[in-house]
Amino acid sequence: MSTAPPLSPTARSTVRRGAKRARTDRAELYAVLDAGLVGHLGVVLGDAPVVLPTGYGRDGDTLYLHGSTGAATLRAAAAGAPVCFTVTHLDGVVYARSAFHHSVNYRCAVVHGAARLVTDPGERLHGFEVLTEHLAPGSWSATRQPDRKELAATALLALDLAEASVKVRTGPPGDDEADLATPVWAGVLPLRTIVGTPESDPLLPEGVPVPERVLSRQV
């Protein structure tokens, strides 16, 4: 059983449509976020919403997001604009006997809040380490650290996970009873993300092997 505090829904994070698919265990929020590599950051710029794919990493109940200091979405978020961040995993296409009941199996996390611009040098390095290790575990200590120019060009935001929701669909289609005898195939087509064979940079010096930190991700 999880020891993490349960999700505490607010007016924004309460799941209303398909409420039976909502999850309240905070550990499930962590699992959805930790299993993803790219999320989508939504923020209103002027009079229109903008949603962009964004790299992220989690440390406890803090989500670190990063991007160019010139990005309008990050500048707006850093200035205090409310944001919404989502991560979705598509696990299967659900084929039903009726067009209406076709669906997908999925895991989705939605986080609401106000992002905080990280300016403390120590936390900035920590946040970049979290981001790097989430994307490519083992790479922070194995590679060159960011220099002053790179740090100056990159904005780092911290988003608290206090206001979040998780929604999950699993299982077969939910056809109407009247359609169950229809001779139309129904079921689930599972979808999987496959890790391929590492492809070495052609500019690598001869004899540099693929490290275990990369090979281990094929398991």
C-alpha positions as CSV (number, residue, x, y, z in Angstrom):
1,M,0.0,0.0,0.0
2,S,1.2,3.5,-0.9
3,T,2.4,5.8,1.9
4,A,2.1,8.9,-0.2
5,P,-0.7,11.3,0.7
6,P,-3.8,10.9,-1.4
7,L,-4.7,13.3,-4.2
8,S,-6.8,16.1,-2.9
9,P,-9.1,17.3,-5.7
10,T,-9.9,21.0,-6.0
11,A,-12.6,22.5,-8.2
12,R,-10.2,22.4,-11.2
13,S,-8.8,19.0,-10.5
14,T,-12.0,17.1,-9.7
15,V,-12.8,14.5,-12.4
16,R,-16.4,14.9,-13.5
17,R,-16.7,13.2,-16.9
18,G,-16.0,9.5,-16.4
19,A,-15.5,10.0,-12.7
20,K,-15.3,6.2,-12.1
21,R,-12.0,6.3,-14.0
22,A,-10.4,8.8,-11.5
23,R,-7.6,7.6,-9.2
24,T,-7.0,9.1,-5.8
25,D,-3.7,7.4,-4.9
26,R,-0.9,9.8,-5.3
27,A,1.4,6.9,-6.1
28,E,-0.5,6.5,-9.3
29,L,0.2,10.1,-10.2
30,Y,3.9,9.5,-9.7
31,A,3.7,6.4,-11.8
32,V,2.1,8.1,-14.8
33,L,4.5,11.0,-14.6
34,D,7.6,8.8,-14.1
35,A,6.7,6.6,-17.1
36,G,6.5,9.5,-19.5
37,L,9.2,11.5,-21.3
38,V,7.3,14.4,-22.8
39,G,4.3,16.3,-21.3
40,H,2.2,19.2,-22.7
41,L,2.3,22.6,-21.0
42,G,-0.8,24.8,-21.5
43,V,-0.9,28.5,-20.8
44,V,-2.9,31.5,-22.1
45,L,-0.9,34.0,-24.1
46,G,-2.8,37.2,-24.8
47,D,-6.3,36.0,-25.6
48,A,-5.5,32.5,-26.8
49,P,-4.4,29.2,-25.2
50,V,-1.1,27.7,-26.3
51,V,-0.2,24.0,-25.6
52,L,3.3,22.9,-26.3
53,P,5.3,19.6,-25.8
54,T,7.7,20.1,-22.9
55,G,10.5,18.1,-21.2
56,Y,10.1,17.5,-17.5
57,G,11.4,15.6,-14.5
58,R,9.9,14.9,-11.1
59,D,11.5,15.2,-7.6
60,G,9.0,14.2,-4.9
61,D,6.0,16.6,-5.3
62,T,7.8,19.0,-7.5
63,L,7.8,18.8,-11.3
64,Y,10.6,20.6,-13.1
65,L,10.0,22.0,-16.6
66,H,12.5,23.6,-18.9
67,G,12.9,25.4,-22.2
68,S,14.5,28.4,-23.8
69,T,14.5,31.7,-21.9
70,G,13.1,33.1,-25.1
71,A,10.0,30.9,-25.1
72,A,6.8,33.0,-24.6
73,T,5.0,30.1,-22.8
74,L,7.7,29.8,-20.2
75,R,8.0,33.6,-19.8
76,A,4.2,33.8,-19.2
77,A,4.3,30.9,-16.7
78,A,7.3,32.4,-14.9
79,A,5.3,35.7,-14.6
80,G,2.6,33.9,-12.7
81,A,0.1,32.9,-15.4
82,P,-1.9,29.8,-14.4
83,V,-0.7,26.7,-16.2
84,C,-1.9,23.2,-16.9
85,F,0.5,20.3,-17.5
86,T,-0.5,16.9,-18.8
87,V,1.1,13.6,-19.5
88,T,-0.8,10.8,-21.3
89,H,0.0,7.2,-22.1
90,L,-2.0,5.5,-24.8
91,D,-2.2,1.8,-23.9
92,G,-4.7,0.4,-26.5
93,V,-7.4,1.0,-29.0
94,V,-10.8,-0.3,-27.9
95,Y,-12.9,-1.8,-30.7
96,A,-16.6,-2.0,-29.9
97,R,-19.7,-3.4,-31.6
98,S,-21.0,0.2,-32.0
99,A,-19.2,3.2,-33.3
100,F,-20.2,5.2,-30.2
101,H,-18.5,2.9,-27.8
102,H,-15.1,2.8,-29.5
103,S,-12.5,4.2,-27.1
104,V,-8.9,4.0,-25.9
105,N,-7.2,2.5,-22.9
106,Y,-5.0,5.2,-21.3
107,R,-3.3,6.7,-18.2
108,C,-3.4,10.4,-17.9
109,A,-2.2,12.9,-15.3
110,V,-3.3,16.6,-15.3
111,V,-1.6,19.1,-13.0
112,H,-2.9,22.7,-12.4
113,G,-1.1,25.5,-10.7
114,A,1.3,28.4,-10.9
115,A,4.8,27.6,-11.9
116,R,7.8,29.1,-10.0
117,L,10.8,30.4,-11.9
118,V,13.8,28.7,-10.3
119,T,16.6,31.2,-9.8
120,D,18.7,29.7,-7.0
121,P,21.9,28.4,-8.6
122,G,21.9,25.2,-6.4
123,E,18.3,24.4,-7.2
124,R,18.8,25.1,-10.8
125,L,21.6,22.6,-11.1
126,H,19.5,20.1,-9.1
127,G,16.5,20.7,-11.4
128,F,18.6,20.2,-14.5
129,E,20.0,17.0,-13.0
130,V,16.4,15.8,-12.4
131,L,15.4,16.5,-15.9
132,T,18.5,14.9,-17.4
133,E,18.2,11.7,-15.3
134,H,14.5,11.4,-16.1
135,L,15.2,11.5,-19.9
136,A,18.5,9.6,-19.9
137,P,19.3,7.9,-16.5
138,G,23.0,7.9,-15.6
139,S,23.9,10.8,-18.0
140,W,24.3,13.7,-15.5
141,S,27.4,12.3,-13.9
142,A,28.7,10.8,-17.2
143,T,28.7,14.0,-19.3
144,R,29.9,17.6,-19.2
145,Q,27.9,19.8,-16.9
146,P,26.1,22.9,-18.3
147,D,28.3,25.9,-18.7
148,R,27.4,29.5,-17.9
149,K,26.2,30.2,-21.4
150,E,24.0,27.2,-21.5
151,L,22.5,27.9,-18.1
152,A,21.8,31.5,-19.1
153,A,19.9,30.3,-22.2
154,T,17.7,27.8,-20.3
155,A,14.7,28.7,-18.1
156,L,13.8,26.3,-15.3
157,L,10.3,26.2,-13.8
158,A,9.1,24.3,-10.7
159,L,5.4,23.2,-10.6
160,D,4.0,21.8,-7.4
161,L,1.9,18.6,-7.6
162,A,-0.6,19.7,-4.9
163,E,-3.4,20.2,-7.5
164,A,-3.5,17.2,-9.7
165,S,-5.7,14.4,-11.0
166,V,-5.3,11.0,-12.6
167,K,-7.6,9.2,-14.9
168,V,-7.2,5.7,-16.2
169,R,-9.2,3.4,-18.5
170,T,-8.5,-0.3,-18.8
171,G,-10.3,-3.3,-20.1
172,P,-12.7,-4.3,-22.9
173,P,-15.4,-2.2,-24.6
174,G,-18.5,-1.1,-22.8
175,D,-21.1,-2.0,-25.4
176,D,-24.8,-1.8,-24.8
177,E,-26.4,-5.1,-23.9
178,A,-28.6,-4.9,-27.0
179,D,-25.4,-5.0,-29.2
180,L,-23.7,-7.9,-27.5
181,A,-25.1,-10.5,-29.9
182,T,-24.0,-8.5,-33.0
183,P,-21.4,-10.5,-35.0
184,V,-18.9,-7.7,-35.1
185,W,-15.4,-8.2,-33.6
186,A,-14.9,-6.3,-30.4
187,G,-11.8,-6.2,-28.1
188,V,-8.6,-4.3,-27.5
189,L,-5.6,-3.7,-29.7
190,P,-2.7,-3.1,-27.3
191,L,-0.2,-0.4,-28.0
192,R,3.4,-0.4,-26.7
193,T,6.4,1.9,-26.8
194,I,9.4,-0.1,-28.0
195,V,13.0,0.7,-27.2
196,G,15.2,0.1,-30.3
197,T,18.8,-0.7,-30.8
198,P,21.2,2.2,-29.9
199,E,22.6,4.0,-32.9
200,S,26.0,5.5,-32.3
201,D,26.9,9.0,-33.4
202,P,29.1,8.7,-36.6
203,L,31.4,11.3,-35.1
204,L,32.3,9.2,-32.1
205,P,36.0,8.3,-31.8
206,E,36.7,4.7,-32.8
207,G,36.2,2.2,-30.0
208,V,33.8,4.1,-27.8
209,P,31.3,1.5,-26.7
210,V,27.6,2.0,-26.0
211,P,27.4,2.4,-22.2
212,E,25.4,0.2,-19.8
213,R,23.2,3.2,-18.9
214,V,21.9,3.2,-22.5
215,L,21.8,-0.6,-23.0
216,S,19.9,-1.1,-19.7
217,R,16.9,0.8,-21.1
218,Q,16.3,-2.0,-23.7
219,V,15.3,-4.3,-20.9
